[in-house]
Amino acid sequence: MPRLTDSLRRVWFEYDLGPVAGKILAEGLEKLANDYESGARQLADAALLTLKGVLQALEESDDVWSKLRMAAWHLCKNGRESMSAAITSVLLTGLAAVESALKESRQAALKALDAQLEARKESAAKVATAFAGFLERTFPEKKVSILTLSESSTIRTGLLKAAQSGLTLDLRILESRPLFEGVSLAGSLSQELKTGDHSITLYTDASAALAARGADVVVIGADRIASSGAVSNKTGTLPTLLSAKHISPGVKTVMLGESDKVAPGKPEEHVVENNDPEQLRRAWRHEYNSARVCSGANLDFRVHNVFFEWAPADLVDVYITERGEWTVHDIAQHADRLLEEETRFFGDL
């Protein structure tokens, strides 16, 4: 069979990496593929930790660099494709740091990856600070109504920072079915926002228009930001933004996310993730539902369970990253730089 070796090495990692490093990569890929609780930021951190583990486990040879690039390529392409923007961006930064550090020693390269992991902890705080500053400038009366959905660690940090800055928050959070991340976000925030006049109200996804009435800001996260500025986020984002713009014409849409969410390409070029239908069916079988609903849950019909959808750039008023407030032009320039790095590191694989 032509190119059998090339095909084999893309699925049998031990062929190139050796038994220990190959196992670390395989386990890391499995974790990325099956983790439906963590957001893109946490998955990117997990990918970077896997790359570090591979580097530690690689046997001494003159080919460490090419093997590490191959491991990074697999983590970008074969881990969690819908979250690959953050994963790829973080790993490209990691490879750039390792490339120069390896000339000194493997230990220096490991320290470079540790430094990147530490820097990522600081970047979330920078996003939060920029968000709080935006709200303080935009709403000097110190009270702001915010609508959001899903559960983003970056949004959670930003909301807490805003509360700490002296703002009073009226939070409206959508349930975010089928995994109810919005419920989780509301629960964690209610534990933190015990002082002050803050309020938290939970809404069903279908009542986004009701939740948007009188809202000042819609805050969304991002699993991916296209070169055009379009944002891929939890399904429900687009109808929420459209409802908010219609019901409350003065509402501002703010995207909170680190620059590693930017990915080259157009929205239609990126993967659509259709997930396990059982995530929906299991709720239909619950005892509080009617017999007709419960029986229908077992019938044979197609279930569409897509987690992410695109919101166009013209529905987003401001992009807030760890580098401050960005425009679509800033995003396009950053995407071009990422494409150059990706071609440099992975072009010959």
Contacts in CASP RR format, 6 or more apart in sequence:
PFRMAT RR
TARGET T0000
AUTHOR 0000-0000-0000
METHOD contacts of the structure
MODEL  1
MPRLTDSLRRVWFEYDLGPVAGKILAEGLEKLANDYESGARQLADAALLT
LKGVLQALEESDDVWSKLRMAAWHLCKNGRESMSAAITSVLLTGLAAVES
ALKESRQAALKALDAQLEARKESAAKVATAFAGFLERTFPEKKVSILTLS
ESSTIRTGLLKAAQSGLTLDLRILESRPLFEGVSLAGSLSQELKTGDHSI
TLYTDASAALAARGADVVVIGADRIASSGAVSNKTGTLPTLLSAKHISPG
VKTVMLGESDKVAPGKPEEHVVENNDPEQLRRAWRHEYNSARVCSGANLD
FRVHNVFFEWAPADLVDVYITERGEWTVHDIAQHADRLLEEETRFFGDL
1 7 0 8 1.000
8 15 0 8 1.000
9 15 0 8 1.000
9 16 0 8 1.000
9 70 0 8 1.000
10 74 0 8 1.000
13 21 0 8 1.000
13 22 0 8 1.000
13 23 0 8 1.000
13 25 0 8 1.000
13 26 0 8 1.000
13 71 0 8 1.000
13 74 0 8 1.000
14 22 0 8 1.000
14 23 0 8 1.000
16 67 0 8 1.000
16 70 0 8 1.000
17 25 0 8 1.000
17 54 0 8 1.000
17 57 0 8 1.000
17 58 0 8 1.000
17 67 0 8 1.000
17 70 0 8 1.000
17 71 0 8 1.000
18 58 0 8 1.000
18 59 0 8 1.000
20 57 0 8 1.000
21 53 0 8 1.000
21 54 0 8 1.000
21 57 0 8 1.000
21 58 0 8 1.000
21 59 0 8 1.000
21 67 0 8 1.000
21 71 0 8 1.000
22 54 0 8 1.000
22 57 0 8 1.000
24 50 0 8 1.000
24 53 0 8 1.000
24 54 0 8 1.000
24 57 0 8 1.000
25 50 0 8 1.000
25 54 0 8 1.000
25 71 0 8 1.000
25 74 0 8 1.000
25 75 0 8 1.000
27 50 0 8 1.000
28 46 0 8 1.000
28 47 0 8 1.000
28 50 0 8 1.000
28 75 0 8 1.000
28 79 0 8 1.000
29 50 0 8 1.000
29 74 0 8 1.000
29 75 0 8 1.000
29 78 0 8 1.000
29 79 0 8 1.000
31 46 0 8 1.000
31 50 0 8 1.000
32 43 0 8 1.000
32 46 0 8 1.000
32 47 0 8 1.000
32 50 0 8 1.000
32 75 0 8 1.000
32 79 0 8 1.000
32 80 0 8 1.000
32 83 0 8 1.000
32 87 0 8 1.000
33 79 0 8 1.000
33 80 0 8 1.000
35 42 0 8 1.000
35 43 0 8 1.000
35 46 0 8 1.000
35 80 0 8 1.000
36 179 0 8 1.000
36 275 0 8 1.000
37 179 0 8 1.000
38 46 0 8 1.000
39 83 0 8 1.000
39 151 0 8 1.000
39 152 0 8 1.000
39 153 0 8 1.000
39 223 0 8 1.000
40 83 0 8 1.000
40 85 0 8 1.000
40 86 0 8 1.000
40 87 0 8 1.000
40 222 0 8 1.000
40 223 0 8 1.000
40 224 0 8 1.000
40 261 0 8 1.000
41 86 0 8 1.000
41 120 0 8 1.000
41 124 0 8 1.000
41 152 0 8 1.000
41 153 0 8 1.000
41 154 0 8 1.000
41 258 0 8 1.000
42 153 0 8 1.000
43 80 0 8 1.000
43 83 0 8 1.000
43 86 0 8 1.000
43 87 0 8 1.000
44 83 0 8 1.000
44 86 0 8 1.000
44 87 0 8 1.000
44 89 0 8 1.000
44 90 0 8 1.000
44 91 0 8 1.000
44 120 0 8 1.000
44 260 0 8 1.000
45 90 0 8 1.000
45 117 0 8 1.000
45 120 0 8 1.000
47 75 0 8 1.000
47 76 0 8 1.000
47 79 0 8 1.000
47 87 0 8 1.000
47 90 0 8 1.000
47 91 0 8 1.000
48 90 0 8 1.000
48 91 0 8 1.000
48 94 0 8 1.000
48 113 0 8 1.000
48 116 0 8 1.000
48 117 0 8 1.000
48 120 0 8 1.000
49 117 0 8 1.000
50 71 0 8 1.000
50 75 0 8 1.000
51 68 0 8 1.000
51 71 0 8 1.000
51 72 0 8 1.000
51 75 0 8 1.000
51 91 0 8 1.000
51 94 0 8 1.000
51 113 0 8 1.000
52 110 0 8 1.000
52 113 0 8 1.000
52 114 0 8 1.000
52 117 0 8 1.000
54 67 0 8 1.000
54 68 0 8 1.000
54 71 0 8 1.000
55 64 0 8 1.000
55 68 0 8 1.000
55 98 0 8 1.000
55 106 0 8 1.000
55 109 0 8 1.000
55 110 0 8 1.000
55 113 0 8 1.000
56 110 0 8 1.000
58 64 0 8 1.000
58 67 0 8 1.000
58 68 0 8 1.000
61 67 0 8 1.000
64 102 0 8 1.000
64 106 0 8 1.000
65 98 0 8 1.000
65 99 0 8 1.000
65 102 0 8 1.000
68 95 0 8 1.000
68 98 0 8 1.000
69 95 0 8 1.000
69 345 0 8 1.000
69 346 0 8 1.000
69 349 0 8 1.000
70 349 0 8 1.000
72 91 0 8 1.000
72 92 0 8 1.000
72 95 0 8 1.000
72 345 0 8 1.000
72 346 0 8 1.000
73 345 0 8 1.000
73 346 0 8 1.000
73 349 0 8 1.000
75 87 0 8 1.000
75 91 0 8 1.000
76 84 0 8 1.000
76 87 0 8 1.000
76 88 0 8 1.000
76 91 0 8 1.000
76 346 0 8 1.000
77 84 0 8 1.000
79 87 0 8 1.000
80 87 0 8 1.000
81 271 0 8 1.000
81 273 0 8 1.000
82 223 0 8 1.000
82 224 0 8 1.000
82 232 0 8 1.000
82 270 0 8 1.000
82 271 0 8 1.000
82 272 0 8 1.000
82 273 0 8 1.000
82 307 0 8 1.000
82 308 0 8 1.000
83 223 0 8 1.000
83 224 0 8 1.000
84 224 0 8 1.000
84 263 0 8 1.000
84 271 0 8 1.000
85 223 0 8 1.000
85 224 0 8 1.000
85 225 0 8 1.000
85 260 0 8 1.000
85 261 0 8 1.000
85 262 0 8 1.000
85 263 0 8 1.000
86 223 0 8 1.000
86 224 0 8 1.000
86 258 0 8 1.000
86 260 0 8 1.000
86 261 0 8 1.000
88 263 0 8 1.000
88 338 0 8 1.000
88 342 0 8 1.000
89 259 0 8 1.000
89 260 0 8 1.000
89 261 0 8 1.000
89 262 0 8 1.000
89 263 0 8 1.000
89 338 0 8 1.000
90 116 0 8 1.000
90 120 0 8 1.000
90 260 0 8 1.000
92 338 0 8 1.000
92 341 0 8 1.000
92 342 0 8 1.000
92 345 0 8 1.000
93 116 0 8 1.000
93 260 0 8 1.000
94 112 0 8 1.000
94 113 0 8 1.000
94 116 0 8 1.000
95 345 0 8 1.000
96 341 0 8 1.000
97 109 0 8 1.000
97 112 0 8 1.000
97 113 0 8 1.000
97 115 0 8 1.000
97 116 0 8 1.000
98 109 0 8 1.000
98 112 0 8 1.000
98 113 0 8 1.000
100 112 0 8 1.000
101 108 0 8 1.000
101 109 0 8 1.000
101 111 0 8 1.000
101 112 0 8 1.000
102 108 0 8 1.000
102 109 0 8 1.000
120 258 0 8 1.000
123 258 0 8 1.000
123 322 0 8 1.000
124 153 0 8 1.000
124 154 0 8 1.000
124 157 0 8 1.000
124 258 0 8 1.000
124 322 0 8 1.000
125 157 0 8 1.000
125 161 0 8 1.000
126 322 0 8 1.000
126 323 0 8 1.000
126 324 0 8 1.000
127 154 0 8 1.000
127 157 0 8 1.000
127 158 0 8 1.000
127 256 0 8 1.000
127 257 0 8 1.000
127 258 0 8 1.000
127 320 0 8 1.000
127 321 0 8 1.000
127 322 0 8 1.000
128 154 0 8 1.000
128 157 0 8 1.000
128 158 0 8 1.000
128 160 0 8 1.000
128 161 0 8 1.000
128 162 0 8 1.000
129 161 0 8 1.000
130 320 0 8 1.000
130 321 0 8 1.000
130 322 0 8 1.000
130 324 0 8 1.000
130 325 0 8 1.000
131 158 0 8 1.000
131 161 0 8 1.000
131 162 0 8 1.000
131 219 0 8 1.000
131 254 0 8 1.000
131 256 0 8 1.000
131 320 0 8 1.000
132 158 0 8 1.000
132 161 0 8 1.000
132 162 0 8 1.000
132 164 0 8 1.000
132 165 0 8 1.000
132 167 0 8 1.000
133 165 0 8 1.000
134 254 0 8 1.000
134 318 0 8 1.000
134 320 0 8 1.000
134 325 0 8 1.000
135 144 0 8 1.000
135 162 0 8 1.000
135 165 0 8 1.000
135 167 0 8 1.000
135 217 0 8 1.000
136 165 0 8 1.000
136 167 0 8 1.000
138 252 0 8 1.000
139 167 0 8 1.000
139 216 0 8 1.000
142 166 0 8 1.000
142 167 0 8 1.000
142 168 0 8 1.000
143 167 0 8 1.000
143 168 0 8 1.000
143 170 0 8 1.000
144 162 0 8 1.000
144 167 0 8 1.000
144 168 0 8 1.000
144 169 0 8 1.000
144 170 0 8 1.000
144 216 0 8 1.000
144 217 0 8 1.000
145 170 0 8 1.000
145 172 0 8 1.000
145 214 0 8 1.000
145 215 0 8 1.000
145 216 0 8 1.000
145 217 0 8 1.000
146 159 0 8 1.000
146 169 0 8 1.000
146 170 0 8 1.000
146 171 0 8 1.000
146 172 0 8 1.000
146 215 0 8 1.000
146 216 0 8 1.000
146 217 0 8 1.000
146 218 0 8 1.000
146 219 0 8 1.000
147 172 0 8 1.000
147 173 0 8 1.000
147 174 0 8 1.000
147 208 0 8 1.000
147 211 0 8 1.000
147 212 0 8 1.000
147 215 0 8 1.000
147 217 0 8 1.000
147 218 0 8 1.000
147 219 0 8 1.000
147 240 0 8 1.000
147 244 0 8 1.000
148 155 0 8 1.000
148 159 0 8 1.000
148 171 0 8 1.000
148 172 0 8 1.000
148 173 0 8 1.000
148 174 0 8 1.000
148 185 0 8 1.000
148 218 0 8 1.000
148 219 0 8 1.000
148 220 0 8 1.000
149 173 0 8 1.000
149 174 0 8 1.000
149 176 0 8 1.000
149 182 0 8 1.000
149 205 0 8 1.000
149 208 0 8 1.000
149 220 0 8 1.000
149 234 0 8 1.000
149 236 0 8 1.000
149 237 0 8 1.000
149 240 0 8 1.000
150 174 0 8 1.000
150 176 0 8 1.000
150 181 0 8 1.000
150 182 0 8 1.000
150 185 0 8 1.000
150 221 0 8 1.000
150 233 0 8 1.000
150 234 0 8 1.000
151 176 0 8 1.000
151 181 0 8 1.000
151 182 0 8 1.000
151 184 0 8 1.000
151 185 0 8 1.000
152 185 0 8 1.000
152 221 0 8 1.000
152 256 0 8 1.000
152 257 0 8 1.000
154 221 0 8 1.000
154 256 0 8 1.000
154 257 0 8 1.000
154 258 0 8 1.000
155 185 0 8 1.000
155 219 0 8 1.000
155 221 0 8 1.000
155 256 0 8 1.000
156 185 0 8 1.000
156 188 0 8 1.000
156 189 0 8 1.000
158 256 0 8 1.000
159 169 0 8 1.000
159 171 0 8 1.000
159 189 0 8 1.000
159 219 0 8 1.000
160 189 0 8 1.000
160 192 0 8 1.000
160 193 0 8 1.000
162 169 0 8 1.000
163 169 0 8 1.000
163 192 0 8 1.000
163 193 0 8 1.000
163 198 0 8 1.000
168 196 0 8 1.000
168 197 0 8 1.000
168 198 0 8 1.000
169 193 0 8 1.000
169 198 0 8 1.000
169 199 0 8 1.000
170 198 0 8 1.000
170 199 0 8 1.000
170 201 0 8 1.000
171 186 0 8 1.000
171 189 0 8 1.000
171 198 0 8 1.000
171 199 0 8 1.000
171 200 0 8 1.000
171 201 0 8 1.000
172 201 0 8 1.000
172 203 0 8 1.000
172 211 0 8 1.000
172 212 0 8 1.000
172 215 0 8 1.000
173 182 0 8 1.000
173 185 0 8 1.000
173 186 0 8 1.000
173 189 0 8 1.000
173 200 0 8 1.000
173 201 0 8 1.000
173 202 0 8 1.000
173 203 0 8 1.000
174 182 0 8 1.000
174 202 0 8 1.000
174 203 0 8 1.000
174 204 0 8 1.000
174 205 0 8 1.000
174 208 0 8 1.000
174 211 0 8 1.000
174 236 0 8 1.000
174 240 0 8 1.000
175 182 0 8 1.000
175 183 0 8 1.000
175 202 0 8 1.000
175 203 0 8 1.000
175 204 0 8 1.000
175 205 0 8 1.000
176 182 0 8 1.000
176 183 0 8 1.000
176 185 0 8 1.000
176 205 0 8 1.000
176 234 0 8 1.000
177 205 0 8 1.000
177 280 0 8 1.000
177 283 0 8 1.000
178 279 0 8 1.000
178 280 0 8 1.000
178 283 0 8 1.000
178 305 0 8 1.000
179 279 0 8 1.000
181 234 0 8 1.000
182 202 0 8 1.000
183 202 0 8 1.000
186 200 0 8 1.000
186 202 0 8 1.000
187 200 0 8 1.000
189 200 0 8 1.000
190 200 0 8 1.000
193 200 0 8 1.000
201 211 0 8 1.000
203 210 0 8 1.000
203 211 0 8 1.000
205 236 0 8 1.000
208 236 0 8 1.000
208 239 0 8 1.000
208 240 0 8 1.000
208 243 0 8 1.000
208 244 0 8 1.000
209 243 0 8 1.000
209 244 0 8 1.000
209 246 0 8 1.000
209 247 0 8 1.000
211 240 0 8 1.000
212 218 0 8 1.000
212 240 0 8 1.000
212 243 0 8 1.000
212 244 0 8 1.000
212 247 0 8 1.000
212 248 0 8 1.000
212 251 0 8 1.000
213 247 0 8 1.000
213 248 0 8 1.000
214 247 0 8 1.000
214 248 0 8 1.000
214 251 0 8 1.000
215 244 0 8 1.000
215 248 0 8 1.000
215 251 0 8 1.000
216 248 0 8 1.000
216 251 0 8 1.000
216 252 0 8 1.000
217 251 0 8 1.000
217 252 0 8 1.000
217 253 0 8 1.000
217 254 0 8 1.000
218 240 0 8 1.000
218 241 0 8 1.000
218 244 0 8 1.000
218 251 0 8 1.000
218 252 0 8 1.000
218 253 0 8 1.000
218 254 0 8 1.000
219 254 0 8 1.000
219 255 0 8 1.000
219 256 0 8 1.000
220 231 0 8 1.000
220 233 0 8 1.000
220 237 0 8 1.000
220 240 0 8 1.000
220 241 0 8 1.000
220 253 0 8 1.000
220 254 0 8 1.000
220 255 0 8 1.000
220 256 0 8 1.000
220 311 0 8 1.000
220 316 0 8 1.000
221 231 0 8 1.000
221 233 0 8 1.000
221 255 0 8 1.000
221 256 0 8 1.000
221 257 0 8 1.000
222 231 0 8 1.000
222 232 0 8 1.000
222 233 0 8 1.000
222 255 0 8 1.000
222 256 0 8 1.000
222 257 0 8 1.000
222 261 0 8 1.000
223 232 0 8 1.000
223 233 0 8 1.000
223 234 0 8 1.000
223 261 0 8 1.000
223 308 0 8 1.000
224 231 0 8 1.000
224 232 0 8 1.000
224 261 0 8 1.000
224 263 0 8 1.000
224 270 0 8 1.000
224 308 0 8 1.000
225 231 0 8 1.000
225 232 0 8 1.000
225 255 0 8 1.000
225 261 0 8 1.000
225 262 0 8 1.000
225 263 0 8 1.000
225 319 0 8 1.000
225 331 0 8 1.000
226 232 0 8 1.000
226 263 0 8 1.000
226 265 0 8 1.000
226 266 0 8 1.000
226 267 0 8 1.000
226 270 0 8 1.000
226 310 0 8 1.000
226 335 0 8 1.000
227 262 0 8 1.000
227 263 0 8 1.000
227 264 0 8 1.000
227 265 0 8 1.000
227 266 0 8 1.000
227 331 0 8 1.000
227 332 0 8 1.000
227 335 0 8 1.000
227 336 0 8 1.000
228 266 0 8 1.000
228 267 0 8 1.000
228 312 0 8 1.000
228 313 0 8 1.000
228 328 0 8 1.000
228 331 0 8 1.000
228 332 0 8 1.000
229 313 0 8 1.000
229 316 0 8 1.000
229 319 0 8 1.000
229 328 0 8 1.000
229 331 0 8 1.000
229 332 0 8 1.000
230 266 0 8 1.000
230 267 0 8 1.000
230 310 0 8 1.000
230 311 0 8 1.000
230 312 0 8 1.000
230 313 0 8 1.000
231 237 0 8 1.000
231 255 0 8 1.000
231 310 0 8 1.000
231 311 0 8 1.000
231 313 0 8 1.000
231 316 0 8 1.000
232 267 0 8 1.000
232 270 0 8 1.000
232 308 0 8 1.000
232 309 0 8 1.000
232 310 0 8 1.000
232 311 0 8 1.000
233 308 0 8 1.000
233 309 0 8 1.000
233 311 0 8 1.000
234 307 0 8 1.000
234 308 0 8 1.000
234 309 0 8 1.000
235 306 0 8 1.000
235 307 0 8 1.000
235 308 0 8 1.000
235 309 0 8 1.000
236 309 0 8 1.000
237 309 0 8 1.000
237 311 0 8 1.000
238 309 0 8 1.000
238 310 0 8 1.000
238 311 0 8 1.000
238 315 0 8 1.000
241 253 0 8 1.000
241 311 0 8 1.000
241 315 0 8 1.000
242 315 0 8 1.000
244 251 0 8 1.000
244 253 0 8 1.000
245 251 0 8 1.000
245 253 0 8 1.000
245 315 0 8 1.000
252 317 0 8 1.000
252 318 0 8 1.000
253 315 0 8 1.000
253 316 0 8 1.000
253 317 0 8 1.000
253 318 0 8 1.000
254 316 0 8 1.000
254 317 0 8 1.000
254 318 0 8 1.000
254 320 0 8 1.000
255 316 0 8 1.000
255 318 0 8 1.000
255 319 0 8 1.000
255 320 0 8 1.000
256 320 0 8 1.000
257 319 0 8 1.000
257 320 0 8 1.000
257 321 0 8 1.000
257 322 0 8 1.000
258 321 0 8 1.000
258 322 0 8 1.000
259 321 0 8 1.000
259 322 0 8 1.000
259 323 0 8 1.000
259 326 0 8 1.000
259 334 0 8 1.000
262 331 0 8 1.000
262 334 0 8 1.000
262 335 0 8 1.000
262 338 0 8 1.000
263 270 0 8 1.000
263 335 0 8 1.000
263 338 0 8 1.000
264 335 0 8 1.000
264 336 0 8 1.000
264 338 0 8 1.000
264 339 0 8 1.000
264 342 0 8 1.000
265 335 0 8 1.000
267 310 0 8 1.000
272 306 0 8 1.000
272 308 0 8 1.000
273 306 0 8 1.000
273 307 0 8 1.000
273 308 0 8 1.000
274 304 0 8 1.000
274 305 0 8 1.000
274 306 0 8 1.000
275 305 0 8 1.000
275 306 0 8 1.000
275 307 0 8 1.000
276 305 0 8 1.000
277 303 0 8 1.000
277 305 0 8 1.000
279 305 0 8 1.000
280 303 0 8 1.000
280 305 0 8 1.000
281 297 0 8 1.000
281 298 0 8 1.000
281 303 0 8 1.000
282 297 0 8 1.000
284 293 0 8 1.000
284 294 0 8 1.000
284 296 0 8 1.000
284 297 0 8 1.000
285 294 0 8 1.000
285 297 0 8 1.000
285 298 0 8 1.000
286 294 0 8 1.000
313 328 0 8 1.000
318 325 0 8 1.000
318 326 0 8 1.000
319 325 0 8 1.000
319 326 0 8 1.000
319 327 0 8 1.000
319 328 0 8 1.000
319 330 0 8 1.000
319 331 0 8 1.000
320 326 0 8 1.000
END
